[in-house]
Amino acid sequence: TAQTLPKWEGWYTRGAREEQWTYGRNLQTSTMLSLLTPEYQQRMTQMDYHEAVSNAPQWMAAFCYPEGFMRWWAEFSINEIEVIVTPHQVQLLSGVADNFLRKVLIGRRHVQKVPQWYGETIGFWDGNTLVAWTANVIPWTMSHSMFEYSDKLQVIEVFTPSRDGNGITVDATFYDPEAFIRPLHIVTPWIRRNGPDDPEARYTFIECRVQSTIVNGPDGRPTQLIPTDEGFIDYFGRPWAENWEKRFEKGWQHPEH
């Protein structure tokens, strides 16, 4: 019941930055490659080469590609995390270039036949510990010189109250027999910043294309469109009307207001 659930609702930031290997900050390429299967070693090497040598990074946020499930553990893909707890589900909401809305469905089973960008997450309570199991993900990449993963990826997360009472500790284990030679593991502290009663706490919904106009240029490298470029869209104007006027209304005489 709502009365017996942990009082986790509120806003959190992730801590232990230097210990988060998924950020790629303190991780050598050779170390990460040693944990991948040959096919996924090749894919990661391809990405690293073209980011470092070709200068043609293909970052998710830059092109407004889908983030994909594993980007939840990247450094700059999410910001503050809003947590909402109900008897039927635990909702996790965050984002920077895209909106991550994750729902841990309590007491359910995996039923979706079509893979999802953020997978399908079910879970259960063991006292004040939440155990979550995610499967049915769409294969994608962490980008930023990291690895790709397959649709075989499954993740077990264990959420427990932090010892100091000021947050949640999230213990995650990643299983992907197609991409990883063994399970991978990470522990991330979530530090509570605000409660649900904070009068100024808000989640700002994100529309990626409004804040990024990057495309691949003729040379295959990222370039940013400006208002004078073909294909630039002014999302703060009337782009639908601009298309009609440019393509279909040439020579028309519009009534004066």
N, C-alpha and C positions, 0 to 999 in steps of 0.2 A: 504494500500500500504506500501511498505518498508519505504517510507519517513515519514509516519505517525505513524509507530510502535515505541514503546519505545526502546531506545538504551541500551538493556540489554545484548548484546553479550559480552562474556568474561568468566572469571574464578572466581568462588565463593567458599568460605568455609562456613560451618554452624557455627552459634554462639549460645549464650545462652545455653551452655552445661548443666549447673545445672538445667535448666528448662525443659529439654527434657525427659519427663517421659518414652518415648519409649527406652531410653538408659538403663533403669533399675537401674540407679545409686542411685536415691533418692526415690525409689518406694518400699514399703513393699509388700511382697507376698500377704498378706491378702487383701490389697487394690486392687490389680489387680484381685484377685480371686473374689472379691465382684462385679466386673463388668462383669463377665462371666456367661454364662448359665451353668446349672449343668454338662452337658456333657463336656464342655470345661474347667470347673473347674477341673474335673477329669483328663483331659489330661494334663493341666498345672501342677497339683500336681504330676502326674506321672513323668513328666520331671524334676521337682524340686527335687524329691526324688532321682532319679537315677543320677542326677548331684552331689547332696550333699552327699548322703549316699553310693550309689554304685560306685561313682567315675567313671561313664561311660558317660560323656557328648557326645552328638551327634551333634556337631556344624557343620553348613553348610559349612563354609570355610575350616574346618579341613578335611572333607571328599570330598570336591569339589562337594557337592550336589548343586542343583539349589538354588540360594539365595531366590527366591520368592519375590512377590511384597512388602510385609510389611518390608522386610529387608532394603528398601530404607530409613526407619526411624530409623534403628539401628545405634549404635555409630560407630562401626569399619567396617561396610560393604561397606561404600563409602568414598571417599577422596574428593579432589577438584571436583567441578561440573562445567563442561563446558556447557555454554548456547549459543544456536544459534537460532536466531529469523528470520523467513521468513513469508511472507503473508499467507502461507498455513499450516505451522506447527511451533511449538516451540520444539526444541530438547534439551534434558537434558542428559548428558553423564557423568558417574562416575563409580567408582568401586575400589575394593581392591582385592577380591578373584574371582570376576566375573565381567563381564561388564554389567552395567545397561545402556541400551539405551532406554530412554523414549521419546516418541513423542506425543505431544499434537496436534491432528489434528483439525485445525480450521474449524468450520462450518460443521463438519461431524456428522454422527450418528453412534451408535454402530451397527455393522453388522456381526462381527465374531461369528460363531456358535461354534467354538472350543475354550475353555478357554485357556488363555495364562499365562505364568509365571509372566509377569508384567502387565497383563490385557490389555485392550483396552481403550485408553484415547482420549476423544474428548474435545473440548473447544471453547470458544468464547472470544472476546475482548469487554470490557465495558470501553471505554476510554483507560486509561493506566493501567487498571486492567485486568489480565488474569484469567478466570474461567475455571477450568479443571474438568472433570468427568471421573473417571476410573471405569470400570466394567469388567465382564468376566474374572475373575482371577482364577488361579488354587489354590485350597486350600493347605495350607502349614503351616509353623511355623516360628516365629521369632527366635526360639531356644534361647540359653543363658538364661535359666530360665524364659522365657517369655511365650507367649500364642500361640496357634494355631488359625487359622481363616478358614472360609469355603468359598465355591465358591459363596456364597451370598454377600461377601464383596464388597462394593462400597465406593469410596472415592471422596469427593469434595475438591478441592484445589483452594484457591484464592491467586493469586500472585499480590502483590501491591508494588510500589516503596517505599523504606524505607524513613522515614521522613528526615533523614540526607543526602539523596541522594547518599549514598554509598553502596547500595545493594537492596535486595528484601526481603519483608516479606511474608512468605508462611504460610497461615492459612489452616489447613487440618482437615476435619471431617470424621471419619470412621464409616460406617454403616454396620453392619453384624447381622441381626436378628437371625441367627442360633448360633453365638458365643458370641455376646455382648447383655447385657440386655438393653443397651441404647447406643446412639452414643458416640464415644470417640473423643477427640479434642486435637489439639496441634498447637502451633505457633512457627515457626522456622525462625530466621533471617538468610538470606544468605548475607555474607559480600563480596563485590567485591574486588578481589585481583589483577587481571590483565585484560586488555582489549584484544580484538581480535587481535590487532596489536603487541602484545608482541612477539618479535622475538624468545624467548626461551620457550614460553609456549607450552607444548606438552601433549597429552593424551597417556599414555603407555598402549597398549592393553594387556589384562591379559589372560594367559592360566593357570588355577588354578593348574592342576596336575604337572606343571613344578615346582611349589613352595611348593607343599605339597604332601607327600607320606604317609599320615596317613590312616590307615585302622583299622577295629576292629580286635583285636587279638583273640586267642582261648578262652580267658576268657571274651570276650564281651566288653573289654575296649579298648580305642584308643591306638594304637601303631604306631610308625613310621618305615617304611621299610628303610633298608640301603642297599647298593649295593650288599651285600652278601646274602640278603634274597630272597627267592623264591617269584616271583611276582614283584620285584623291576624293574622299567622301567627307563632307562637312556634316558631322552628326549633330551639330548644334544649329544647323540650318534646316532646310526642307529638301533633303536629298531625293525624295521621291518626285517632288515637283521639278527639281533640276533635271532629272532624267527625262521626264515627259517633255519639258520645254526644249531640251537639247535635241531629242530624237524624233519627236512627233509634232511639235508645235511651231516649227520654223515658218515664218511668214504670217503667223496668226496675228490678228489684231485683238488685243484683250480690252475689255471695257475699262474705262477709267473710273476710279472710285470717287 
